[in-house]
Amino acid sequence: MKDSAKITMVQLTVGEGGPDSIIERMPRFFEEAADYGSDLVVFPEYVLGDRITVEHPRVQRFFDMARQHNMYAIAGMVESHGEQWSTTALMVNRDGSLLGRYLKTHPAAGPPPHFWPPIPGHDHEARGILGSEFTVFHLDFGPVAILQCYDGYFPEAWGCSSYAGAEVILWINGREGMVEDSHCIFASQAYGCVIGANITNGFNTGFSAPSGPIVQAEGQREQMRLFPRVKEPGDACVHATINLRDLRGWRKNLRTLHQRRPDLYGRLMQDVTLWKEYPDIPWADPEAPKFVNKSQL
């Protein structure tokens, strides 16, 4: 493993042209990442297309761009598996081969504001194949994990990825709004990881670390904000150099690791039925009672 790594996070809007437009805009970001000397370039969720396989020309072109720039690359797609599908993040090797996949484990399904229950018209992800583990990819500079969009709203997903060995966690999002500083900062502090997060039709793509000097980049740091970050919507990217040696020192001495009380945490492994505490409060959707404690349909 190396003492440092350079990573580029890309914020890439979908737009009217869809995935075909996206693949045409990707070379610019590979080139910017190469100019920075990045080891890894990370694109958002879904951007390669819907209900396709890795043999699709867009995916093969993405592989080729990674090979041409001798760079690891991540991007999302909805991958076909016969009549089934999954929300998949592809990890591509420096030689343009497929190193592995991470399948989304927590489906975003249902209308706002709660995005649950998965009623017809909003249930696509919940009817697909869900991931069954948090995957760690051992790259030549260190171990990396991926989370996809709604995964990042579950603290357990961050913790399990870190405890499985991930030093860097890439949170790729396909949605509007913003990358939440709070989610990333909490995860990096609690679990001793560098977080790189991006988004499609939103903003605030950027990095978080348990200690400021671990992430080195141009620009002015802001208190309790990602650094560096993209402050406006639209196509853009940010680059950072990760001091992995300092990060590993931080992880070795992490107090939220040494002071854990697993004897107290058994409730996390059980079904939780908080809704029973509020019998007089109506459900936001009349279909909701059918789906309590369910993830996949």
C-alpha positions in Angstrom: 0.0 0.0 0.0 1.1 3.6 -0.7 1.4 6.5 1.7 -0.9 8.7 -0.4 -3.5 8.6 -3.1 -5.1 11.1 -5.5 -8.8 10.9 -6.1 -11.2 12.9 -8.3 -14.9 13.1 -7.5 -17.1 14.0 -10.5 -20.5 15.8 -10.3 -22.2 14.9 -13.6 -25.7 16.0 -14.5 -28.0 13.7 -16.4 -29.8 16.2 -18.6 -32.0 15.5 -21.6 -29.5 13.5 -23.5 -29.4 10.8 -20.8 -26.5 8.3 -20.6 -25.4 8.8 -24.2 -24.8 12.5 -23.4 -23.0 11.5 -20.2 -20.5 9.2 -21.8 -19.6 11.9 -24.3 -18.8 14.3 -21.4 -16.8 11.8 -19.4 -13.4 12.1 -21.3 -13.0 15.7 -20.1 -13.1 14.5 -16.5 -10.7 11.6 -17.1 -8.3 14.1 -18.7 -8.6 16.5 -15.7 -8.1 13.6 -13.3 -5.0 12.5 -15.3 -3.6 16.1 -15.3 -3.9 16.0 -11.5 -2.3 12.6 -11.4 -5.3 10.9 -9.9 -5.2 7.2 -9.0 -9.0 7.0 -9.0 -11.8 8.9 -10.7 -15.4 8.5 -9.3 -18.6 9.2 -11.3 -22.1 9.1 -9.8 -24.8 6.5 -9.5 -26.8 5.3 -12.6 -24.8 7.4 -15.1 -23.9 4.5 -17.5 -27.5 3.5 -18.2 -30.6 1.6 -17.2 -31.1 -2.2 -17.6 -27.9 -2.9 -19.5 -25.0 -5.3 -19.0 -21.3 -4.7 -18.9 -21.1 -5.6 -22.6 -23.0 -2.5 -23.5 -20.9 -0.1 -25.7 -21.2 2.7 -23.2 -19.8 0.5 -20.4 -17.0 -0.8 -22.7 -16.1 2.8 -23.6 -15.9 3.6 -19.9 -13.6 0.7 -19.4 -11.5 1.9 -22.3 -11.1 5.4 -20.8 -9.9 3.9 -17.5 -7.3 1.8 -19.5 -6.2 4.8 -21.6 -5.5 6.8 -18.5 -4.1 3.9 -16.4 -6.6 4.9 -13.7 -9.1 3.1 -11.4 -12.6 4.3 -12.2 -16.1 4.0 -10.6 -19.5 4.6 -12.1 -23.0 3.4 -11.5 -25.7 1.7 -13.7 -28.8 -0.4 -13.4 -27.5 -3.8 -14.5 -29.6 -6.5 -16.1 -29.4 -10.0 -14.8 -31.8 -11.9 -17.2 -35.3 -10.7 -16.1 -33.9 -9.2 -12.9 -31.8 -6.1 -12.3 -29.6 -4.5 -9.7 -28.4 -0.9 -8.9 -24.7 -1.6 -9.5 -21.5 0.4 -9.0 -18.7 -0.9 -11.2 -15.0 -0.7 -10.0 -12.8 -0.7 -13.0 -9.1 -1.6 -12.8 -6.3 0.5 -14.2 -6.0 -1.9 -17.2 -9.7 -1.3 -18.1 -10.9 -4.7 -16.8 -13.8 -5.1 -14.3 -12.3 -5.4 -10.8 -15.7 -5.9 -9.1 -19.2 -4.7 -8.3 -21.0 -3.3 -5.4 -24.8 -3.8 -5.4 -26.9 -1.2 -3.6 -28.1 -2.7 -0.3 -30.8 -0.2 0.7 -33.3 0.6 -2.1 -34.7 4.1 -2.5 -38.3 3.5 -3.3 -41.5 5.5 -2.7 -42.5 9.1 -3.2 -41.2 12.0 -1.1 -40.9 13.0 1.7 -40.1 9.6 3.2 -39.3 7.7 -0.1 -41.1 4.7 1.4 -43.3 2.6 1.0 -42.5 1.3 -2.5 -45.9 2.0 -4.0 -46.4 1.3 -7.8 -44.5 3.8 -9.9 -41.8 4.2 -7.2 -40.9 0.6 -6.5 -38.2 -0.1 -9.1 -35.2 -0.5 -6.8 -37.1 -2.4 -4.2 -38.1 -5.0 -6.8 -34.5 -5.5 -8.0 -31.7 -7.6 -6.6 -30.2 -6.0 -3.4 -26.6 -6.4 -2.3 -25.9 -8.8 0.5 -22.6 -7.4 1.8 -20.4 -4.3 2.0 -17.6 -4.9 -0.4 -14.0 -3.7 0.1 -11.8 -3.4 -3.0 -8.1 -3.7 -2.4 -6.5 -1.2 -4.8 -2.8 -0.7 -5.1 -2.9 2.3 -2.8 -5.2 0.9 -0.1 -8.7 -0.6 0.6 -11.8 1.3 -0.7 -15.5 0.7 -0.3 -18.5 2.1 -2.2 -22.0 3.1 -1.0 -24.8 4.2 -3.3 -27.2 7.0 -2.4 -29.8 5.7 0.2 -27.1 3.4 1.7 -25.5 6.6 3.1 -28.5 7.3 5.2 -27.8 4.2 7.3 -25.0 4.7 9.9 -24.5 0.9 9.9 -23.5 1.0 6.3 -20.6 3.4 7.0 -19.6 1.4 10.1 -19.6 -2.0 8.4 -17.6 -0.7 5.5 -14.9 0.8 7.8 -14.8 -2.2 10.1 -14.3 -4.5 7.0 -11.1 -2.5 6.4 -12.1 0.4 4.0 -9.9 3.4 4.6 -11.7 5.4 1.9 -15.5 5.2 1.3 -17.0 6.6 -2.0 -20.6 7.6 -1.7 -22.1 7.9 -5.2 -25.5 9.5 -5.5 -28.0 9.8 -8.3 -30.5 12.4 -7.2 -31.3 16.1 -6.8 -30.6 18.2 -3.8 -27.1 18.1 -2.2 -24.5 15.9 -0.7 -25.2 16.2 3.0 -22.1 17.5 4.9 -23.5 16.1 8.1 -23.7 12.5 6.9 -20.1 12.6 5.5 -18.5 14.4 8.5 -20.2 12.1 11.0 -19.1 9.0 9.1 -15.5 10.2 8.7 -15.2 11.1 12.4 -17.0 8.1 13.9 -15.4 5.5 11.6 -12.0 7.0 10.8 -12.4 7.1 7.0 -11.9 9.6 4.2 -15.3 10.0 2.5 -15.6 11.1 -1.1 -19.2 11.9 -2.2 -20.7 13.0 -5.5 -24.2 13.5 -7.0 -25.9 13.9 -10.4 -28.5 16.7 -10.4 -27.4 18.4 -7.2 -24.3 19.9 -5.7 -21.8 19.8 -2.8 -19.7 17.0 -4.3 -16.6 16.8 -2.1 -14.5 15.1 0.6 -14.5 14.7 4.4 -11.8 13.3 6.7 -11.4 12.7 10.4 -8.7 15.3 10.6 -8.3 18.3 8.2 -4.7 17.7 7.1 -5.4 14.2 5.9 -7.2 15.7 2.8 -5.0 18.1 0.9 -6.4 20.3 -1.8 -6.5 23.8 -3.2 -9.0 26.3 -1.7 -10.2 27.6 1.6 -11.6 25.3 4.3 -15.0 26.1 5.7 -16.0 25.0 9.2 -18.2 21.8 9.2 -18.3 21.7 5.3 -16.8 19.2 2.9 -13.4 20.2 1.6 -12.8 20.6 -1.3 -16.4 20.8 -2.6 -18.4 21.8 -5.6 -20.6 24.7 -4.4 -23.0 24.9 -7.4 -25.1 22.4 -9.5 -23.7 21.4 -12.9 -20.9 19.4 -14.4 -17.7 19.8 -12.3 -15.1 17.9 -10.4 -12.9 18.2 -7.3 -9.4 16.7 -6.7 -7.8 15.8 -3.5 -4.6 14.1 -2.2 -5.2 11.7 0.6 -2.4 11.3 3.2 -3.0 7.6 3.8 -0.1 7.3 6.3 -1.7 9.9 8.6 -5.1 8.4 8.0 -3.8 5.0 9.1 -2.3 6.5 12.2 -5.6 8.1 13.0 -7.4 4.8 12.5 -5.0 2.9 14.8 -5.7 5.4 17.6 -9.4 5.9 16.9 -11.2 6.4 20.2 -14.6 5.4 18.7 -13.0 2.1 17.9 -11.1 1.5 21.2 -14.1 2.7 23.4 -16.7 0.7 21.6 -19.2 -1.3 23.8 -20.4 -4.1 21.6 -22.1 -5.6 24.7 -24.6 -2.8 24.5 -25.3 -2.8 20.8 -27.3 -6.0 20.4 -30.5 -4.0 19.6 -28.9 -3.0 16.3 -29.2 -6.6 15.2 -33.0 -6.8 16.0 -36.1 -5.6 14.2 -37.1 -2.2 15.6 -40.8 -1.4 15.8 -40.8 2.3 16.8 -44.1 2.9 15.0 -45.9 1.0 17.7 -45.1 3.8 20.1 -47.2 6.2 18.1 -50.6 4.6 17.6 -52.5 7.9 17.4 -50.3 9.3 14.7 -51.5 8.4 11.1 -49.2 6.8 8.6 -48.0 9.2 5.9 -49.2 6.7 3.3 -52.0 4.2 3.8 -49.9 1.5 2.1 -47.1 1.9 4.7 -48.2 -0.8 7.2 -47.7 -3.5 4.6 -44.0 -2.7 4.3 -42.7 -2.3 7.8 -39.2 -3.9 8.2 -39.0 -4.8 4.5 -36.3 -3.9 2.0 -36.9 -6.0 -1.0 -40.2 -6.9 -2.6 
